[in-house]
Amino acid sequence: MVSAVYASGVLPLPGDQVPISPAVAPLAVRTDVLTVRWTQPCDTPGWAYLVGTWRDGRPGRVMIWLDRIVVRRRC
């Protein structure tokens, strides 16, 4: 079962799925889902880098606003 959890200011855990769009990642060029492998801190407060894989298996790294993400976590 996968549930959607609003995760304001919380870093996703490895295995979490995060929908990425320009609303949460201003440099995103399209909407997709990233499965998180790890997170990296960002020098700017309220931001973080997510590193993982896209739905098609390609590696991805995206800078996101922490207060705008929604995390999908297996329960």
Secondary structure, DSSP 8 states (H G I E B T S, - for coil): -EEEEE-TT----TT-EEEE-TTT-TT-SS-EEEEEEEEEE-SSTTEEEEEEEETTS-EEEEEEEGGG-EEEEE-
